[in-house]
Amino acid sequence: MRDGELLDALVVGAGFSGLTAARRLAAAGQSVRVLEARDVVGGRVRAARLAARTVDVGGQWVGAGHERLVALAGEAGATLVAQYDQGKHLLQIGDRLRRFSGVIPPASPLALAETALAMQRIEWLKRGVRADAPWQHARAERLDALTLDQWRRRWVRSAGARALFDAAARAIFCVEPAQISMLGFLQYLRANRSLDYLVGTTGGAQAFIVDGGMQQLARWLADTLGEVVQTGAEVVAITQQDDRVSVRLSDGRGYHARRLIMALAPSATAAMTITPACAERIQLAQGLPMGSVIKCVIAYPRAFWREAGLSGELVSNRSPLSPVFDASPADESMGVLAGFVAGRLATQYSGDDTARRDAVLAGLANAFGPAAAKPLDYVDYDWTTAPYSHGCYVGVPTPGTLSRLGPAFRRPTGRIHWAGTETATEWTGYIEGALESGERAAAEVDAALRTAH
């Protein structure tokens, strides 16, 4: 573009939401440019090399019902592979290791009964919460003032049931139950069907993987846009004027557009200077901190757990890595386990690569046997310290945030429009939600531009 040229739209962030928004606007005939601070596209997806193959150390799964993402994979010519889940799963609570089938792990009769009652109550509460407007619930302020931990302490009493509940919360949100509001928890469930769906494989949120890695889809999207996408472009300041939005990069370059889409997690905007300042957006950035997670992917000469009749799935409160899934390639040329160090454990193990690797392998060996301590290769990615992300998978609503600030989630701030999976009205927290949010933001901007003309 020429220096000083006024574009129709700027998009900040080249994750799936930003790339989708830019693609929709370009198809509508609007001039657009995407500015991405990282040197790669994809946002919270990331590729790495493991034993000479490409693996995902960021967002990985295509869930059942994620129709936009399935369509995108088809356009890009990518192959979806069903998540391997044959055999028994493992549950490790303390020193006890059990095998089980299905979604509900084994527990004592008391724990099972208590868990069933708690799930029924959660389903009842969830029905009254709108995924697109949870703050409109009749008891929104009360539910939002309550943490998930406080609710769990009242309704889940047995140690076994609490261990299962806490493990599920960490796996889904990458925070401790005391860090998320009950209203935020219910809204997330409402946007993503159910708790069973969120922790499930076949028919659930972990139904399929993309052969060759998820980031290839982001690269394909960026390639369809060509020179419109600019990486290594860190936005440090945004200024709104009567007829335009001006953006300044860290290297001093500037861009101008009639409208701007901010396609980032709310917390990622905190480092930018936005003029005029908006108190609601500042507080949303503070009230939706990212979860804490380190993703680990481990390769073995073969998937030895399958030979033992195991699926590779592990839920544990003893191993730092939980949950764990089989991520072996479709050609079975090697065995691969992928898992997550989440919540307080991610903070504990961040910063010491050697200690983390040793603890992860020791935990796997304790659950799967000695062969798990002898990997062919190992790679991990610490999202808690990742530049421009500072966590994953999603911004987590702290108590009081949704009921006070929820209406500002998707409401334009002058000429600035908001995208990102946190703003999705369905499939919040997933790539599918990012795609939905990009479509919505693009439609808003296109309508505003056409009205102005």
N, C-alpha and C positions, 0 to 999 in steps of 0.2 A: 504494500500500500504506500501511497505518497505521504510524506510528512505533513501532518495537519489535516489529512483527509478525514471526513466525518462518515463513519460507518453507520449502518443501521443498528447493528448489535455487536457487543463484545460479550464473550463468555469466559468467565474465570474458572478454570478447572477443567482438565481433560480426562476426567473419569467417565464412566458410562452415562451419567446424567448430562454432563457438559457436552460430550460428543454427540449424544442423541439430540439435544437441543439445537446445536449448531447445524446438524444434518437437516433437521426439520426446517430451520430458518432458511438455509441455503436452497432447499428444494422449493420453498415458497418465494424465492426470488430476492430475499433480503441479503445484503452484504454483511458478512460476519467474520470475526476472527476469534480464535480460541487461544487463551493465554494459560500456560501450564508451568508452574514453578519447577517441577521435577524435570529430569532429563528423559523421562519415559512417560507414555500415556497409560491410563488405566486406573488411576486413583488408588483404591484399596485392593487392587489385584496386582500381583507381582510374580514374575517368572524367575526361576533359578536353575542352575545346572546341578544334577545329582547323578553320579555314575554315568556321565555322558548323555543324559536325557534331560528334557525340560520338564520341570515340575512347578506346581503352584505353591508359593509360600504366602499367598494372600487369598482373596476370595476364590473359591474353587467350585462350588456346587451349583447345579441347576435343579431347583425344586420342582416337584410335581405341581402343575398349574402355572408355572412360570412361562406363559405363552409368548411374551415379548422376547425373552431370552432364547427360547427354542427357535423362534422365527429368525432372530439375529444369527444364531449358529448356522441355520440353514442357508441364509444369504451368504455368509462368509465361507461356506463349504466345509464347515467343521463337523466332526463326528461326535455324537453324544454316546457315552458308554454308561450303562447302568452301574451304580455303586455296588460293589461286591458286598453281599451280606449273607452268604451261605454259611451254615454252621452255627455253633453256639457263640453267644457273646459272653464277655467276662465282666463281673461286678466284683470290685475289691473294696471292702469296707474294713479298715484297720488291717488285721492280720488274716482276715477271712476272705478267700477267693472262691467265687461261685460261678458256675456256668448257667446260662439261661437263654431262652428263646423269646422272640417277640419284643415289645416295647417296654413292658413293665418288668423291672428286675425282681428277683426273688427277695423276700423279706419275711419277717415273722408275721403270723396272722394278725397281731395287733398293728404292726406297721402297715401291712397291706390294707387293712380296714380303715385305718386313719388316713392313709394316702388316698384311698378311694373317696372318702368323705370330703377331704380337702379339695380334690379335683372336681367333685360335684359342686362344691361351693364356689370354686373359681369359675366354673362354667356358668353358674347362675349369675355371678357378678359381672362376668364378661359380656353377657347378653345385653346388659343395660348401658354398655359403653360403645359409643360410635368411634370407629377407627379414624374417621376424618375430623372428629370434633369431640374428643373425650372430655373436654372441659364443660360440655353441656350436660353431663350426667348430673342427676339431682343431688348426688352426694359427692360431687367432684372435689370440692375443697377438703372434705374429710378423708377421702381416699388418697388424695394427693399429699396430705400431711402425714400419712401413714407409710412407713417403709415396708418393703416386702419382708424384711426380717421381723418386724413387729407383728405383721399379720401371721407369719409362719409360727412365731412363738405362741400365739394364742390358739391356733387351730391345728398345729402339728406338734405333738408332744413327745412321741417316742423317738429315741436316738436313731433308730434305723430309718424311720420315715424322714426325719430331719436331714440325715446324711444324703438321702436320695434327692430331696428337694433342693438342698444347697448345691449339689453336684449339677443338677439340671440348670439352676440359675446361673452358675458360673459358665457352663457350657454355652448358654444362649447369649448372655450379656457381657461376659468377661469382667464382671464386677462381683463384689460380695453383696448378699441380699440386703444389707443395711444401706447400700448406696443408691438404690433405685426406689422410686415411689411406687406404691401399689397401683395408682392410677396409670402410671407409665407401663407397668407390667401388664395390666389388663388391656391397655390399648395395643400393645405389641402383639399379644395373643389374638386380639380381635382382628388385627391387620394380617395375621399369618395363621388363620384357621384355629389352631389349638396348640396346647403344650405337646401333645402326642405328635402332631405334625412337625413341630420345631425340632424335636429330638429324633425323628424317624428317618429311615433311609427309603426303602421302597414305598412310594406314595407319600413321602415326607419331604422335608427341606433338603435332605441330602440324597436325592433320588438319582442324579446323574452327574458325571464329570465330563469335561471337554477333553477329548483325546488331543494331546499336544499342549494343553494348558489354556486357561481362561484368558490370559493376556493377548493371545492371538486375535480374539474377538475385538478387543479395544484397539489393537494395531490396525485391524481391518477397517474399523469405523474411521479411524484417523486417516487412513490411506484414501478413503472415499472423499475426504474433504481436502486432501492435498495440502497446499501451502497455507491454507486457512489456519492450521494447527501449528502453534509455535511453542516448543518446549524450552526449558531454561529461562522462562519469562516470569520472574517472581514479582507479583503485584504488591506494592508497599503502600500505595495511597490511591484513594478513589474520591473524586470530588464531583458532586452534583451541581449543575447549573440549570438555568431556566430551560434551555433547549438541548442539553447534552449531559453526558457523563464522561468525565476525563479520568484516565488511569495513568499512574506513573509506576514504572518498573524500578527494580533495585539498581539497574544500570543507568537510570536516568531517562530512558526512552519514554515517550508518552503516546497514548492512543485516545481517540475520542469516538463516541457513538451516541446515537439517540437513546438507546436502551442498553442495559447491562444485565446479564444473568450471573448470579453468584452460585456456582455449582460445586459447593464445598460443604463439608460438615460445619455446623454452626461454630464449633470451637476453633476451626481453622481460620476464621475471620478475625480473631482477637488480635493478631499481630499486625493487622492493617489499620491505617488511619483513614476513616471514612468521614467525609465532611459533606453536609452537616451530620453530626453524630446523632445516633438514634438509641435512646436508652433501652428500648425493648430488645434491639438486636445485640447490644452489649451484654444485657442480662441473659439472653438466650445462649450466647457463647459461653457464659459462665455456668449456666444451669444445665448444659448438655455435654458434660465431659465425656471423652471417649473411654471405652472399656480398655482394660490392660491385658494384652495377649502377646505371646511369642509362639509362632507356628514352627513346628519341627517336622522334618521329613527325613526318614531313615530308610536306606536301601540295604537289602540282603541278597545273597546269591539266589535264594528261592523263597517263596512264601511258606515257610515251614509251619506256620500256625494253621494253614489250611490242611496240612497233613495230619494235624492233631484234631481236626474237626472243628476248628474255630474260625469265626468270621473276620477276626482282626479287630473287632470293636471292643473297647475297654472303657468302663467308667470306674474311676477310682478316687478315693480320698487319701490314698497313701502315695501313689505315684505322682510326681509333679506334672506328668503328662496325662490329661484327661479332659475331654474324651479323645479316643484314638480310633482311627478307621483304616481299613485296608485301602491303599492307594496304588496297588500294583498295576503296571501297564497291561493293556488288554492282551498283548502277545505273551504274557507270563514269562518274559525274559529275565525278570528278577522279581523279588518281593519288596514291597514298599509299605511302610506304615507312616501315617500322617496324624499328628496330634497337636494339642494346644496346652501350653502353660498359661493359665488364665487367672484373673483376679489378683489377689494379694500375692500369689506365688509368682506371677509374672514380674511384679515389682521386686520380689525377693531375689529372683534369678537373673534379672536384667543386669548387664554390666560385666559379668564374668562368664565369658564364653566357655571356658574349660570346665568350670564347676557346673554350669548348666548342662553341658553335653554329658558329663559323667553322671549327673543326677537323673537325666532323662533315660540313659541307657540302663542304669541300675534299676530304675522303676519298671522299665519294660521287661528286663530279665526276671524281676520278681514276679511279674504277672504271666509272661509268656514262656519263661524258661531261659536257660543259659545261652541259647543261640541268639537271643535278642541283644546280648551284650557284645556281639561280634559283627558289627555292621560292615557292609561293603563300602558305604559312603554315608555321609550325614550332612545336612544343611538346615539352618534355621534362620528366621528373620524376626527381629525384635521390633514389633510395631509400637511398643511404648516409647521408644526413642527415635522412631522414624521421622525424619524431617517432613514438615507440612501435614503429618497425620497425628503423631503423638498418641497413637492408640488405634484400636479397632475392636469390634467390627462396626460399631455404630455409636452415635452420641446417646448417652443414657440419661433419661430425665430424672433429676434429683428431686427430692420432695419440694413441692410448691411451685415447680416450674410450669407444668402443663396448665394448671388451673389459673395461674396469673398471666402467663405469656403465650399460651397455646394459640389464640387467634392470630398472633403475629407470625406464626410459622411460615405460612404461604402468602401472607399479605404483602404486596409490593411496597417497598420503601421509596416513594418517589418514582424515579426511573430505574430503580434496582429491583429485579425479580429474583426469587429464591428457588433453587432446585437442590438436588441431593436426596439420597434415600431417606434421610430423616424427615423430609417434607412429604413423602409419599402417602397417599391415602389408602394404599393397599400394598402388601409385601414390603412394609417398612423394614429397613435394615438389610435388605437383600439387593443384588444387582437388578432383579426385576423391579424393585421399588425405585431404584435409580433411573431406570429406563422410563418408568411411568412419570416420574417427576420432571425429567427432561422434556417429555412430550407436552406436559402441562405448561411448563414455563415458556416453551417455544410458542405455544398457542396464545398465551397471554401477550407476549412481546409482539407477535405478528399482528394480533388484533389491535394492540395499541398503536403500532406503526401505521396500520391501514386507516385507523380512525383519524390519526394526526394528518394524514395526507388528504 
